[in-house]
């Protein structure tokens, strides 16, 4: 039986891990390679590295960091942030990333999803959707949460799947870094609308909140940052709790 | 240190396999040279992407013949993910494309559950061998259906049971990614190197 995944997320700025709230107010949280090794040791199922300023400043992602991580880490990891061309993807995958997460560029140029999936396979093309409620509906935001595209988040997820995406990384901007629990309703509606795995992100509070988004939110994986970075809970503790509550996890 | 030759056919995550083989104690060499592969003692065929595209690239680089020869001579061989699937005769992913046909059977698509399967799943050995019980990382939409059960080394369940590892003589192939399966995967790679 396929297990549910627990994925720590490392937001990277200038080569360091940082953590913000509602996509803002950054604080230093650690060294990327050290944190990655720590999480692998605790039983993380995957890792996600997001170059959180790349999209805004139009910088290319951190190839060197990817190479360093790839030498030390033997679980899958995804890199996102500022990826806008097939050549960016090739560079990151060749450096050792297993998947890339496309966000703003995929919204601006949906053909990129298809081009990337055809060349590298859907399994390594993750589509990052940053969603926020606007006038009662879930809308897709780009450029690090600054631009409301007006696109319906559920419709975009469905379209991304058709275009060749292999996974959806769904982040609730309202919940990001708040430790208020995941956005269950949104996660559930997207997970039930697509046939590809959905990773829930934004709002992880405690093991109970993770269980809830996997159960009620129907997420295939849960991503969290703050609760792990500040040693509030270890990944092992979270997975033990999930197992005690009849959730299939790798322990 | 044991030298292993990783076949580079322009697809697949070569550097992950390189890093894991180094960690497992091997001396990995990446090559797309038919001559080098023709005389390599230990070969790894990694692969991600499309069955048809992979076979097309293998043929364009004149690598089909040396790889087939290595398989016929029963040299030490490891196929990973798509590198396992192309060992079969054909795949539903790319009708009309012939695989390496080293193992009888075909590759078919998952009909239920979310596709691709992404994540850690249980590997359950069906016979004594180097593949042990544990969790491994999978990312696949298709799975192999060997014609004969005798080659099956381990099964896994994703709504249905299917062969996730095959072993025959010096050939080992896994649907999962040992290079991305943490300690479980590194230990399997070590056992493969040593056997």
Interface residues (C-beta under 8 A of the other chain):
Chain A: X1 X2 X3 X4 X5 X40 X45 X67 X70 X71 X74 X75 X76 X93 X94 X95 X96 X98 X118 X119 X120 X121 X122 X123 X124 X166 X167 X195 X196 X197 X220 X221 X250
Chain B: X11 X13 X14 X15 X16 X19 X20 X23 X48 X49 X50 X82 X113 X114 X115 X116 X117 X118 X119 X120 X121 X122 X135 X137 X138 X139 X140 X141 X157 X158 X177 X179 X180 X181 X182 X183 X185 X186
